[in-house]
Every structure is written in C-alpha cells, then in structure tokens.
Amino acid sequence: MRHRMINPTELPVPKGYSHGVISEGGGKVLCISGQIGWDGTGKMVGDDVATQFRQALKNVGSVLKNAGGTPDCILRMTIYVTDKNEYLKQIEAIGGAYRTFVGKHVPAMTLVVVRDLLEPGAKVEVEVTAMVPEKGGVGEFQRHGQGGVMPDSGIRRGPPPGRPGGGRV
C-alpha cells in the first residue's frame, strides 16, 4: 500500500497538512468516529483545547491500533473546535501533540470552528479516515509537490459507563 501526498505548486504551501492524499494498493478504509478528550471511563481529561486534543488523538490511535493500523495510515483528519481563539493561543501545544502522534506525516486536514459539541465540556473533536494495510505493516508514503510542518491506544465496545448510547447519533 502506498499513499501519495498531492501538493500542487500552484496552491499555497500547506502548513501541517497535505492538499490531497491518494491511497493505492491493498488496504481497507477505516472511518473513525469523532473522538473527544475523554478517557476510558467517559471522563473529560481537561478543560483546555490542547489537553483534550492530545487525549482525542490518543483515542484515535487506540482505534487505529485495534484495526491493525498506525497514525501513518491516516488519509484525512477533521478537527472540530468550539473556540478559535483558544485554539490559536494553544497552537504550539496542539502542534506538539500532533507531531508526537503523527510524526512528519501530513494527511489532508480540515479545521472547523463549531458553536458546541454534543458532550458537555468537550472543546475539540477529531474525526479520521485511514487506509489500513490488508496484512499489517505501515503504509508507504510518497510526497508530490510542496509540503509544510505545523508550528510548534483498545476499542471501546459500547458507550461510556452511565451513558446509554454514548450520547452519539
């Protein structure tokens, strides 16, 4: 399996993401539901965006691992935040958490500012689409065009305790 990062020279240099990603070869598409900053008991790990983002990435990593993948398998990541200003104030900590999670890998990414998230106290949610290798192993990545760098996991088998349906639709 090989992933090609597509960053045309006629577009601005992406910082911390790729404009497009093509996955070729033997793999399975894994769609990971939006993950928030709660731990295995359903408790929010902190009250700031950076702390919750770090935990949300850890939760994404857990799903990836249980599906036979790694962060290098991520093709697309969508991040939802409830406060753009808090996000920007904590961009260095957020970028550090991101780089620790994915290394130099830069999937296609979108950041969306939303009014609110479903779970009380949630300030960030991370949704991922990945291509997991058919027979294990890490995908091979090939960059095309320019690229940038940002400034500076068990599957839950049901809703968190005490939350019928997990509160998700």
C-alpha positions as CSV (number, residue, x, y, z in Angstrom):
1,M,0.0,0.0,0.0
2,R,1.3,3.5,-0.9
3,H,-0.1,6.9,-0.1
4,R,0.8,9.9,-2.3
5,M,0.6,13.3,-0.8
6,I,-0.6,15.8,-3.5
7,N,0.5,19.4,-3.0
8,P,0.4,21.2,-6.4
9,T,2.8,24.1,-6.8
10,E,0.0,26.4,-8.0
11,L,-1.5,26.2,-4.5
12,P,-0.1,27.8,-1.3
13,V,2.4,25.7,0.7
14,P,0.3,23.7,3.2
15,K,1.4,24.0,6.8
16,G,0.9,20.8,8.8
17,Y,-1.4,19.1,6.2
18,S,-1.5,18.0,2.6
19,H,-3.9,19.4,0.0
20,G,-4.7,15.8,-1.1
21,V,-3.8,12.2,-0.4
22,I,-4.2,9.2,-2.8
23,S,-4.0,5.7,-1.4
24,E,-3.0,3.0,-3.7
25,G,-2.8,-0.8,-3.2
26,G,-4.0,-3.3,-0.7
27,G,-5.8,-1.7,2.2
28,K,-9.1,-1.3,3.9
29,V,-10.8,2.0,4.6
30,L,-11.2,2.8,8.3
31,C,-13.6,5.6,9.2
32,I,-13.1,6.7,12.8
33,S,-15.9,8.5,14.5
34,G,-15.2,11.8,16.1
35,Q,-13.1,11.3,19.2
36,I,-13.1,13.8,22.1
37,G,-10.9,14.3,25.1
38,W,-12.4,11.7,27.4
39,D,-10.7,8.7,28.9
40,G,-11.9,5.1,29.0
41,T,-14.3,5.9,31.8
42,G,-16.0,8.7,29.9
43,K,-14.4,11.4,32.0
44,M,-13.1,14.5,30.2
45,V,-9.3,14.7,30.8
46,G,-9.0,18.5,31.0
47,D,-10.8,21.8,30.3
48,D,-8.5,23.2,27.7
49,V,-8.3,22.5,23.9
50,A,-4.7,21.3,23.9
51,T,-5.2,18.7,26.7
52,Q,-8.4,17.4,25.1
53,F,-6.8,17.3,21.7
54,R,-3.9,15.2,23.0
55,Q,-6.4,12.7,24.5
56,A,-8.6,12.7,21.4
57,L,-5.5,11.8,19.3
58,K,-4.8,9.0,21.8
59,N,-8.3,7.7,21.4
60,V,-7.9,7.8,17.6
61,G,-4.6,5.9,18.0
62,S,-6.4,3.3,20.0
63,V,-9.0,2.7,17.2
64,L,-6.2,2.6,14.6
65,K,-4.2,0.1,16.6
66,N,-7.1,-2.2,17.1
67,A,-7.9,-2.1,13.4
68,G,-4.2,-3.0,12.6
69,G,-3.1,0.5,11.6
70,T,-0.8,3.3,12.8
71,P,-1.0,7.1,12.6
72,D,0.8,6.8,9.2
73,C,-2.3,5.2,7.8
74,I,-4.4,8.4,8.2
75,L,-5.5,9.9,4.9
76,R,-7.8,12.6,6.2
77,M,-8.3,14.3,9.6
78,T,-11.1,16.8,10.5
79,I,-10.7,18.7,13.7
80,Y,-13.7,20.5,15.3
81,V,-13.1,23.2,17.9
82,T,-15.5,25.3,19.9
83,D,-13.2,28.3,20.4
84,K,-10.9,29.5,17.6
85,N,-9.1,32.0,19.9
86,E,-8.3,29.3,22.5
87,Y,-7.1,27.0,19.6
88,L,-4.8,29.8,18.3
89,K,-3.5,30.6,21.8
90,Q,-2.6,26.9,22.3
91,I,-1.3,26.2,18.8
92,E,2.2,25.4,19.9
93,A,1.0,22.7,22.4
94,I,-1.6,21.4,19.9
95,G,1.1,21.3,17.2
96,G,3.4,19.4,19.6
97,A,0.7,16.9,20.4
98,Y,0.0,16.4,16.7
99,R,3.7,15.9,15.8
100,T,4.1,13.4,18.7
101,F,1.1,11.5,17.3
102,V,1.8,11.5,13.6
103,G,5.5,12.4,13.3
104,K,6.2,14.0,9.9
105,H,3.1,12.6,8.3
106,V,0.8,15.3,6.9
107,P,-2.6,14.0,5.9
108,A,-5.3,16.1,4.3
109,M,-6.8,18.1,7.1
110,T,-9.6,20.5,7.9
111,L,-10.2,22.6,11.0
112,V,-13.9,23.6,11.6
113,V,-15.0,26.0,14.3
114,V,-18.4,25.0,15.7
115,R,-20.7,26.6,18.3
116,D,-20.8,23.5,20.5
117,L,-20.1,19.8,20.7
118,L,-22.6,17.2,22.0
119,E,-20.7,16.1,25.1
120,P,-20.7,18.6,28.0
121,G,-17.3,20.1,28.4
122,A,-15.9,18.9,25.1
123,K,-13.9,21.6,23.3
124,V,-12.4,19.5,20.5
125,E,-13.4,16.5,18.4
126,V,-11.2,14.7,15.9
127,E,-12.5,12.6,13.0
128,V,-10.3,10.4,10.8
129,T,-10.4,8.4,7.6
130,A,-7.5,5.9,7.3
131,M,-6.3,3.2,4.9
132,V,-5.3,0.2,7.0
133,P,-3.0,-2.3,5.3
134,E,-4.6,-5.7,4.4
135,K,-1.8,-7.7,6.0
136,G,-0.5,-5.4,8.7
137,G,2.5,-3.2,8.4
138,V,2.8,0.5,7.8
139,G,1.8,2.2,4.5
140,E,4.5,3.7,2.3
141,F,4.2,7.5,1.8
142,Q,5.4,9.4,-1.1
143,R,5.2,13.2,-1.3
144,H,4.4,15.0,-4.5
145,G,4.9,18.8,-4.6
146,Q,5.5,21.0,-1.6
147,G,4.7,20.4,2.0
148,G,4.8,22.1,5.3
149,V,5.1,21.5,9.0
150,M,2.9,22.8,11.8
151,P,4.3,25.4,14.2
152,D,5.3,24.4,17.3
153,S,-4.4,3.5,22.2
154,G,-8.4,-0.9,23.0
155,I,-11.6,-0.3,21.1
156,R,-14.5,0.8,23.3
157,R,-17.2,-1.8,22.9
158,G,-20.1,0.3,24.0
159,P,-21.0,3.7,25.5
160,P,-19.1,5.1,28.5
161,P,-20.5,3.9,31.8
162,G,-23.7,5.5,32.7
163,R,-24.3,6.9,29.3
164,P,-26.9,4.9,27.3
165,G,-25.9,5.0,23.6
166,G,-22.9,7.2,24.4
167,G,-24.9,10.3,23.6
168,R,-23.9,10.0,20.0
169,V,-26.2,9.8,17.0
